[in-house]
Amino acid sequence: MSWVIENGRALVDGDWSERPLHVEGAHIADTAGRPRRLDASGLLVLPGIIDIHGDAFERQIMPRPGVRFDVGLALRDTDRQLVANGITTTFHGVTISWEPGLRSLEAARSFIASLYALRPRLSCDTRLHLRWETFALDAVAEVTEWLSLEPSPILAFNDHTTGSVLKGTIARKIGQMAERSGLSREDYMALLDAVWARRDEVPAAIAELAASARAGGNVLLAHDESSPEERARFRALGARSCEFPLNVETAAAARAGGEDVILGAPNVVRGGSHNGAMDARTAVEAGHCTVLTSDYHYPSPLHAAFALADGDPAALARYWSLVSANAARAAGLPDRGSLATGKRADLILVDMSDRHHPQVVATMVAGRIVHARRALGESPVAAPSVAAPALAVG
């Protein structure tokens, strides 16, 4: 299908353009043959959001401790949330841990099988982010197999075990982690002790999986790095970006090496980290953060970029790359992230009449409209105080 998107303000090559935007098939084009016309009057036309790390889907699987729902049902509901929040490409962060319950190896098997079976029928381009807990030694063989899936998963090294045992920041979450696993606190601590006893095996397992990821061309990340020295160790293993560094020194070391630094968009929206980690707004403004991701809240990437811009169009043009072009680079997806000719037609139309609460009016993925706030071609729907701008197709 061909489209021409008219009368909006499109973010093209880092600047705002009022020229019509053409879509031919699944891609942005210079012209389009016999296009349908989409009137974007009063709207911004932005590259779709690329969410490199998100696990809010877990709340659709287990909305309360011990209350589980079908994974397929959870994925479909999550898909609707994603496109409604302007996310056109997502990497679901499935944790593969030594814990029983929601983040167990068995749960990961079920989730991954369901995801790849459903993926062709989902609206968002939905991919896999394998968050391997480095003490989940019995999962190495299966994680290695999953690295060869298509599309290629991201692999991230996570270590929440050391912090739990050594009374680090993770130790405060022991009760929550036990509840999620379905174990009593006492049984959870006994299991943690048994896992910790195998700690001498962990470095070899990390090296083995890193080698498999490098050989397969998988994007490799390291999560919660605590020092420039740790960043250097994971860099040597092929980890191309620094994901959720624990301090400014580590983030600065990554940026000095020309690497992307990934932080959570909810941190910006809420005005700080919920667990006392780095302040993402400060990191962005200091040049220590290049990518914002949903983490645990799908609306946050959209709202974080607008919050950082604070009504300044030039600033929004600059900050939007945190959730689009930069995220595409970190994810190894050069075919998207901007509205340049030849890129995938992944884009969103945004009403910013209330700049504190921007609204996604429509979402297009690979040239197909997958979400609209109302039926295309109908009269605009009046909000309680501000009329929603027209979205007309001719």
C-alpha positions as CSV (number, residue, x, y, z in Angstrom):
1,M,0.0,0.0,0.0
2,S,1.1,3.6,-0.7
3,W,0.6,6.6,1.6
4,V,1.2,10.2,1.5
5,I,1.2,11.8,5.0
6,E,0.3,15.5,4.6
7,N,0.0,18.6,6.7
8,G,2.0,17.3,9.7
9,R,5.5,18.2,11.0
10,A,7.8,15.3,10.4
11,L,11.2,14.8,12.0
12,V,13.5,14.1,9.1
13,D,17.3,14.1,9.3
14,G,17.2,15.7,12.8
15,D,15.1,18.6,11.8
16,W,11.4,19.4,11.3
17,S,9.9,19.3,7.8
18,E,6.4,20.2,6.7
19,R,6.8,18.5,3.3
20,P,4.6,15.5,2.6
21,L,6.1,12.1,3.7
22,H,5.7,9.3,1.2
23,V,5.4,5.6,2.1
24,E,5.6,2.9,-0.6
25,G,5.0,-0.6,0.7
26,A,7.0,-1.1,3.8
27,H,9.4,1.8,3.4
28,I,9.8,5.5,3.3
29,A,10.1,6.7,-0.3
30,D,10.7,9.8,-2.3
31,T,7.3,9.4,-4.0
32,A,4.4,7.0,-3.9
33,G,2.3,5.7,-6.7
34,R,-1.5,6.2,-6.3
35,P,-1.2,6.8,-2.6
36,R,-3.9,7.0,0.0
37,R,-3.8,10.4,1.7
38,L,-3.5,10.7,5.4
39,D,-4.1,14.2,6.8
40,A,-1.9,14.7,9.9
41,S,-2.9,18.3,10.5
42,G,-1.7,19.5,13.9
43,L,0.3,16.3,14.5
44,L,4.0,15.5,14.8
45,V,5.2,12.6,12.5
46,L,8.0,10.8,14.4
47,P,10.1,7.7,13.8
48,G,8.7,4.8,15.7
49,I,10.1,4.0,19.1
50,I,12.6,1.1,19.4
51,D,12.5,-0.5,22.8
52,I,15.6,-2.5,23.4
53,H,14.9,-3.7,26.9
54,G,11.4,-4.1,28.4
55,D,9.9,-6.7,30.8
56,A,6.5,-5.1,31.6
57,F,4.9,-8.1,29.8
58,E,5.6,-10.0,33.0
59,R,2.7,-8.2,34.7
60,Q,0.4,-9.6,32.0
61,I,1.7,-13.2,32.8
62,M,1.7,-12.8,36.6
63,P,-0.3,-9.7,37.6
64,R,-0.2,-10.9,41.3
65,P,2.2,-13.2,43.0
66,G,1.2,-16.8,42.2
67,V,-1.5,-15.7,39.7
68,R,-0.5,-16.8,36.2
69,F,-2.1,-16.3,32.8
70,D,-1.5,-17.9,29.5
71,V,1.6,-16.5,27.7
72,G,-0.2,-16.2,24.4
73,L,-2.9,-14.1,26.0
74,A,-0.2,-12.0,27.7
75,L,1.7,-11.4,24.5
76,R,-1.4,-10.3,22.6
77,D,-2.4,-7.8,25.3
78,T,1.2,-6.5,25.5
79,D,1.2,-6.0,21.8
80,R,-1.7,-3.7,22.0
81,Q,0.0,-1.7,24.7
82,L,3.2,-1.4,22.7
83,V,1.7,0.1,19.5
84,A,-0.7,2.3,21.5
85,N,2.4,3.8,23.2
86,G,4.2,4.4,19.9
87,I,6.6,1.4,20.2
88,T,7.1,-0.2,16.7
89,T,10.0,-2.5,17.5
90,T,10.4,-4.2,20.9
91,F,12.8,-6.6,22.5
92,H,11.0,-8.6,25.2
93,G,13.5,-9.0,28.1
94,V,12.9,-12.6,29.2
95,T,15.1,-13.5,32.3
96,I,16.6,-16.9,32.4
97,S,17.5,-17.6,36.0
98,W,18.2,-20.3,38.5
99,E,15.0,-19.3,40.3
100,P,11.8,-21.3,40.0
101,G,8.6,-19.5,39.0
102,L,8.2,-16.6,36.6
103,R,11.9,-16.3,35.7
104,S,12.8,-20.0,35.6
105,L,14.3,-21.9,32.7
106,E,11.0,-23.7,32.2
107,A,9.1,-20.4,32.1
108,A,11.6,-19.1,29.5
109,R,11.1,-22.1,27.3
110,S,7.3,-21.6,27.3
111,F,7.7,-17.8,26.7
112,I,10.1,-18.2,23.8
113,A,8.1,-20.9,22.1
114,S,4.9,-18.8,22.4
115,L,6.7,-15.6,21.2
116,Y,8.1,-17.1,18.0
117,A,4.8,-18.9,17.2
118,L,2.8,-15.7,17.6
119,R,5.3,-13.2,16.2
120,P,4.0,-13.1,12.6
121,R,0.5,-12.1,14.0
122,L,1.7,-9.4,16.3
123,S,1.4,-5.7,15.2
124,C,4.7,-4.6,16.8
125,D,7.9,-6.0,15.4
126,T,8.5,-8.2,18.5
127,R,11.9,-9.7,19.2
128,L,13.8,-11.4,22.0
129,H,16.2,-10.1,24.6
130,L,17.7,-13.0,26.5
131,R,18.6,-11.8,30.0
132,W,20.8,-14.6,31.2
133,E,21.5,-14.7,34.9
134,T,25.2,-15.6,35.0
135,F,24.7,-18.1,37.8
136,A,22.1,-20.0,35.8
137,L,24.7,-22.5,34.8
138,D,22.4,-25.3,33.9
139,A,20.8,-23.0,31.2
140,V,23.9,-22.4,29.2
141,A,23.2,-25.1,26.6
142,E,19.7,-23.9,25.9
143,V,20.6,-20.2,25.8
144,T,23.3,-21.1,23.2
145,E,20.6,-22.8,21.1
146,W,18.3,-19.8,21.4
147,L,21.0,-17.5,20.1
148,S,20.5,-19.0,16.6
149,L,16.8,-18.1,16.5
150,E,15.6,-15.7,13.7
151,P,15.3,-12.8,14.1
152,S,18.5,-12.8,16.1
153,P,18.0,-12.3,19.9
154,I,20.0,-9.8,22.0
155,L,22.0,-11.5,24.8
156,A,22.6,-9.6,28.1
157,F,24.7,-10.8,31.0
158,N,22.9,-10.2,34.3
159,D,24.2,-10.9,37.8
160,H,21.7,-10.4,40.5
161,T,23.1,-13.2,42.5
162,T,26.3,-11.6,43.7
163,G,24.5,-8.5,45.0
164,S,22.0,-10.7,46.8
165,V,24.6,-12.7,48.6
166,L,27.0,-9.8,49.4
167,K,24.2,-7.6,50.6
168,G,24.4,-5.2,47.7
169,T,21.5,-3.2,46.3
170,I,19.8,-6.4,45.1
171,A,19.7,-7.7,48.6
172,R,16.9,-5.3,49.4
173,K,14.7,-7.2,47.0
174,I,15.1,-10.7,48.5
175,G,11.5,-10.7,49.7
176,Q,10.2,-9.7,46.3
177,M,12.3,-12.2,44.5
178,A,11.2,-15.0,46.9
179,E,7.6,-14.1,46.4
180,R,8.0,-14.1,42.6
181,S,9.6,-17.5,42.6
182,G,6.9,-19.0,44.8
183,L,9.3,-20.0,47.6
184,S,9.3,-19.0,51.2
185,R,12.1,-16.6,52.2
186,E,13.9,-19.4,54.0
187,D,13.7,-21.8,51.1
188,Y,14.8,-19.1,48.7
189,M,17.8,-18.3,50.8
190,A,18.8,-22.0,51.0
191,L,18.6,-22.2,47.2
192,L,20.6,-19.0,46.9
193,D,23.3,-20.5,49.1
194,A,23.5,-23.6,46.8
195,V,23.8,-21.5,43.7
196,W,26.5,-19.3,45.3
197,A,28.5,-22.4,46.0
198,R,29.1,-22.8,42.2
199,R,30.4,-19.3,41.7
200,D,33.8,-20.6,40.5
201,E,32.1,-22.0,37.4
202,V,30.6,-18.6,36.4
203,P,33.5,-17.0,34.5
204,A,33.9,-19.9,32.2
205,A,30.2,-20.0,31.4
206,I,30.2,-16.2,30.6
207,A,33.2,-16.7,28.3
208,E,31.5,-19.6,26.6
209,L,28.2,-17.8,25.9
210,A,30.0,-14.6,24.8
211,A,32.0,-16.6,22.3
212,S,28.8,-18.2,21.0
213,A,27.2,-14.7,20.7
214,R,30.2,-13.3,18.8
215,A,30.2,-16.2,16.4
216,G,26.5,-15.9,15.7
217,G,26.6,-12.1,15.3
218,N,24.2,-11.5,18.3
219,V,24.2,-8.1,19.9
220,L,25.8,-8.6,23.4
221,L,25.1,-6.4,26.4
222,A,26.2,-6.3,30.0
223,H,23.7,-5.3,32.7
224,D,24.4,-3.4,35.9
225,E,28.1,-2.9,35.5
226,S,29.6,-1.4,38.6
227,S,33.0,0.1,37.5
228,P,35.0,1.1,34.5
229,E,37.1,-2.0,35.0
230,E,34.0,-4.2,34.7
231,R,33.0,-2.3,31.6
232,A,36.5,-3.1,30.2
233,R,36.1,-6.8,30.9
234,F,32.7,-7.1,29.2
235,R,34.0,-4.9,26.3
236,A,36.7,-7.5,25.8
237,L,34.1,-10.2,25.6
238,G,32.2,-8.3,22.9
239,A,29.5,-6.5,24.9
240,R,28.9,-3.5,22.6
241,S,26.8,-1.3,25.0
242,C,26.6,-0.6,28.7
243,E,23.1,-1.4,30.0
244,F,22.0,0.2,33.3
245,P,25.5,1.1,34.7
246,L,25.4,1.6,38.4
247,N,27.4,4.8,38.5
248,V,28.5,7.8,36.5
249,E,32.1,6.7,36.3
250,T,31.1,3.5,34.5
251,A,28.8,5.3,32.1
252,A,31.5,7.9,31.4
253,A,34.0,5.2,30.6
254,A,31.6,3.6,28.1
255,R,30.9,6.9,26.4
256,A,34.6,7.7,26.2
257,G,35.0,4.4,24.3
258,G,32.2,5.5,21.9
259,E,29.8,3.0,23.3
260,D,26.0,3.4,23.8
261,V,24.7,3.7,27.4
262,I,21.2,2.4,28.0
263,L,19.1,3.7,30.9
264,G,15.4,3.4,31.8
265,A,12.9,6.0,30.5
266,P,10.7,5.6,33.7
267,N,13.7,7.1,35.6
268,V,13.2,10.3,33.6
269,V,9.4,10.3,33.8
270,R,9.3,9.7,37.5
271,G,12.1,12.2,38.3
272,G,14.6,9.6,39.5
273,S,15.4,6.0,39.9
274,H,13.0,3.9,42.0
275,N,15.9,2.0,43.5
276,G,18.5,4.7,44.1
277,A,20.4,4.2,40.8
278,M,21.8,6.9,38.5
279,D,19.5,9.7,37.6
280,A,18.7,9.3,33.9
281,R,17.8,12.9,33.2
282,T,21.1,14.1,34.6
283,A,23.0,11.4,32.6
284,V,21.3,12.4,29.4
285,E,22.0,16.0,29.9
286,A,25.7,15.3,30.7
287,G,26.1,13.1,27.6
288,H,26.4,9.9,29.7
289,C,23.2,8.2,28.3
290,T,22.4,7.7,24.6
291,V,19.5,5.3,24.7
292,L,16.3,5.2,26.8
293,T,14.2,2.1,27.1
294,S,10.9,1.1,28.7
295,D,12.4,-1.1,31.3
296,Y,9.1,-1.9,33.2
297,H,6.7,0.8,31.8
298,Y,5.7,1.0,28.1
299,P,4.4,4.6,28.1
300,S,7.7,6.0,29.4
301,P,9.9,6.2,26.3
302,L,7.4,8.6,24.6
303,H,6.9,10.6,27.7
304,A,10.6,10.8,28.6
305,A,11.6,12.3,25.3
306,F,8.9,15.0,25.6
307,A,9.7,15.6,29.2
308,L,13.3,16.2,28.4
309,A,12.4,18.6,25.6
310,D,10.0,20.6,27.8
311,G,8.1,22.1,24.9
312,D,11.2,23.0,22.8
313,P,10.9,21.6,19.3
314,A,14.6,21.7,18.7
315,A,15.3,19.8,21.9
316,L,12.6,17.3,21.0
317,A,14.3,16.7,17.6
318,R,17.5,16.1,19.5
319,Y,16.2,13.9,22.3
320,W,13.9,11.8,20.1
321,S,17.0,9.9,18.9
322,L,17.3,8.4,22.4
323,V,14.3,6.2,21.6
324,S,14.7,5.8,17.9
325,A,17.9,6.2,15.9
326,N,20.3,5.6,18.8
327,A,18.2,2.6,20.0
328,A,18.3,1.2,16.5
329,R,22.1,1.5,16.4
330,A,22.4,-0.3,19.8
331,A,20.1,-3.0,18.7
332,G,22.0,-3.6,15.4
333,L,19.0,-2.6,13.2
334,P,20.2,-0.2,10.6
335,D,17.0,-0.4,8.6
336,R,15.0,1.7,11.0
337,G,15.1,4.6,13.5
338,S,14.6,7.5,11.2
339,L,12.3,8.8,8.4
340,A,15.0,8.8,5.8
341,T,14.2,7.4,2.3
342,G,14.7,3.7,2.2
343,K,14.2,3.1,5.9
344,R,11.3,1.0,7.2
345,A,8.1,2.9,7.4
346,D,7.8,2.6,11.2
347,L,6.4,5.9,12.4
348,I,3.9,7.5,14.8
349,L,1.6,10.5,14.7
350,V,1.6,12.4,18.0
351,D,-0.8,15.0,19.3
352,M,1.2,17.3,21.6
353,S,-1.5,19.9,22.2
354,D,-1.0,19.0,25.9
355,R,2.8,18.9,25.9
356,H,2.9,17.3,29.3
357,H,0.8,14.4,28.1
358,P,1.5,13.7,24.4
359,Q,-0.9,11.2,22.8
360,V,-0.1,8.7,20.1
361,V,-2.9,9.2,17.5
362,A,-1.7,6.5,15.1
363,T,1.1,4.0,14.7
364,M,2.4,2.6,11.5
365,V,4.7,-0.5,11.3
366,A,6.3,-1.4,8.0
367,G,3.8,0.7,6.1
368,R,0.7,-0.7,7.8
369,I,-1.4,1.2,10.3
370,V,-1.7,-1.0,13.3
371,H,-3.1,1.5,15.8
372,A,-5.4,4.5,15.6
373,R,-7.2,6.3,18.4
374,R,-10.3,6.3,16.2
375,A,-11.5,4.8,13.0
376,L,-9.6,6.4,10.1
377,G,-11.7,8.8,8.1
378,E,-14.2,9.6,10.9
379,S,-14.6,13.0,12.5
380,P,-12.1,13.8,15.3
381,V,-13.1,12.7,18.8
382,A,-13.4,15.4,21.4
383,A,-11.3,15.0,24.5
384,P,-12.7,16.3,27.8
385,S,-11.0,19.7,27.3
386,V,-9.0,19.7,24.0
387,A,-10.4,18.3,20.7
388,A,-8.1,15.6,19.3
389,P,-6.7,16.7,15.9
390,A,-8.2,15.3,12.8
391,L,-6.7,12.1,11.3
392,A,-8.4,11.8,7.9
393,V,-7.6,9.4,5.1
394,G,-8.6,10.0,1.5
